[in-house]
Amino acid sequence: MTDVATSEPTQDAGMPRRWVADLLSDTLTQPTPAMRRAMADAPVGDDVFGEDPTVNALESRVAALLGHEAALFAPTGSMANQLGMRLHVEHGQEIIADTLAHVLRAELGAAAVLSGISSRTWASERGRLVPSGPLGLMSVGAGPYQVGTALIVVENTHNFGGGTIQPLDAIREVRSASREAGVRMHLDGARLWNAHVATGVPLSDYGREFDTVSVCLSKGLGAPVGSVLVGSAELMARARIWRKRFGGGMRQVGILAAAGLHALDHHIERLAEDHARAARFAAAVGGVAPAVLDPASVETNIVMLDLSSTRWAPAELVDAAGAHGIRTYAAGRTGVRLVWHLDVDDAATDAATDVLVDLLR
Ligand SMILES: *Cc1c(COP(=O)(O)O)cnc(C)c1O
């Protein structure tokens, strides 16, 4: 459960809070005092030589949680995803993912630039996985004429979809059909913790359906830096080589891994508080503006407003809310995104609710 420190102000003295509620992203969280102490006290060694005990502890812990043999600490979720894709896909082969996928929209073309990977996408509703999407798109054994699909990437929860949880039965259906076809699967699980807490599905039940999984410690879990890739021992040994090649071989990085271990101990179950606050906000705003927000669409900590039926452009609503101290994010031509996290409490949620209810009524 929540440790005491998480309910205390977490910013350094002298750093005034600019926002009444900062809902821009769950990457904004400040390390709690208890997390900072865990970091300061961490035993460390040179991780390029595999000698950092805190990194090794984090890697074994996350591998076990996700039902895999081994793990690799990475500086960012983007690097963990890029390593996952690099392991499974030869130059000139393709990955397939949904059109809103972070690996294709928000990693700046890295799969193409770093690994010669091409890609195609299937359309989705709010990022939700429907098996016919990947299974209808997958191209196997097409010989010298067509690009071959090597990897399906699934995102859970789905960020730009609005925190959407992927149904386990859909994942399993895609897994069994793609495995038969020799196509591998990677899970972008930046917010898999949120899916686990919202559904009660064990992390390993999700994890086992994939050849590799990336998870972020730096989103809702509140660590300042860090992601972890998991897979077989053989795959992780190869990933270790590619991580160094990508410039991600780090030294006494147990200082950061300690933040991750602390987050696993103290910040997973509390994600339910973020979900409850997002739902409370959604019920109120959806109550006055049902065309903008269907409360049933809010499954975890992310809320997407659809402004297409209103007079608002996303940037205008962001500015108007910002003038009242509520920071939000303009997403695309008609969307505004709000993300709940460790540093948004009940009072901030109430303030954001009042402001958005007024603006959207
Ligand atoms: C944040 C995020 C990542 C990784 O982002 P980094 O900023 O590189 O750590 C990957 N996938 C999803 C869905 C994300 O939201």
The ligand as an ORCA input file, in Angstrom:
! r2SCAN-3c Opt
* xyz 0 1
  C       6.269      6.351    -22.157
  C       6.038      5.200    -23.035
  C       7.114      4.461    -23.550
  C       8.566      4.763    -23.279
  O       8.874      6.070    -23.269
  P      10.281      6.664    -22.777
  O       9.946      8.102    -22.657
  O      11.252      6.356    -23.834
  O      10.628      6.039    -21.483
  C       6.807      3.372    -24.327
  N       5.539      3.045    -24.596
  C       4.491      3.714    -24.106
  C       3.119      3.267    -24.408
  C       4.701      4.836    -23.319
  O       3.660      5.519    -22.857
*
